[in-house]
Amino acid sequence: MNSISDFANEKLKLVQPAKFKRIFELTSLKGVIQKITFSGVLRSSAVIDDFNTRWEIKPSSWWTNNLAVYKEGYEIPITNYTSNFFRTKGSIDLGRGESLIFKFNWFTRSLRVFNLTEILLLSYSYKMGFLKTDFSVTIMQESELLDENPYVLMLGFFIFIENINRGKSA
């Protein structure tokens, strides 16, 4: 299994193999890296699978915008995602004093993930065409944070999709 840093500076695609199922795969030229399956009431939760381990993303409570990431089968969250009221900024605490900052841009429909020193680690983009929707992720720099926490790739996609869908309904 390759580490996430092996795909640095490579444009990864998020592909939906079946149109009517909420399953997305993160693919590179070498094959499928991770898979996310949306489930739960109103599709508010998801399961991330990187073919070694599985994680679950669930809302931490029904009245907040916060999300919690659990290792499958465990009841204590690994990390929590908290966002501001307008969902333009958010952060996750990875423990040991490390965290990642998520910044969503409504106009360009992009999401950028930074570390604490404001170094760009991940960039998500979304292009909607007449017949085709294109999601892509670019890993900007090699990072031990991404290698130790590979679920961050799909957590960013989950946040990105939720922001776009909530923007459509507003």
Beta strands, then each sheet from edge to edge (+ up, - down):
strand 1: 11-15
strand 2: 23-28
strand 3: 31-39
strand 4: 45-49
strand 5: 54-59
strand 6: 67-71
strand 7: 79-83
strand 8: 89-95
strand 9: 98-105
strand 10: 110-115
strand 11: 120-128
strand 12: 133-139
sheet 1: 1+ 2- 3+ 4- 5+ 6- 7+ 8- 9+ 10- 11+ 12- 1+
end
